[in-house]
Amino acid sequence: MAITSALVDAVTLVVANVIVADPAVDPAPPGYLLVRLQPGDDCQIGYIYDPATGTFSPPPVEVT
């Protein structure tokens, strides 16, 4: 079974991509974290990762 992971910018904690990779085996590219997604996780490009809770949240909505 394929393991889906979020590719997270290590500085901004913004999700750069959602890829098929196993964080236990596959190394993250320099400057990124691989975070394994669980079934039911709501995670898309641009979401913010909270390492304290292991959750993802949508980016803030900018009002113009």
Beta strands, then each sheet from edge to edge (+ up, - down):
strand 1: 4-9
strand 2: 15-20
strand 3: 32-36
strand 4: 48-50
strand 5: 55-57
sheet 1: 2+ 1- 3+
sheet 2: 4+ 5-
end
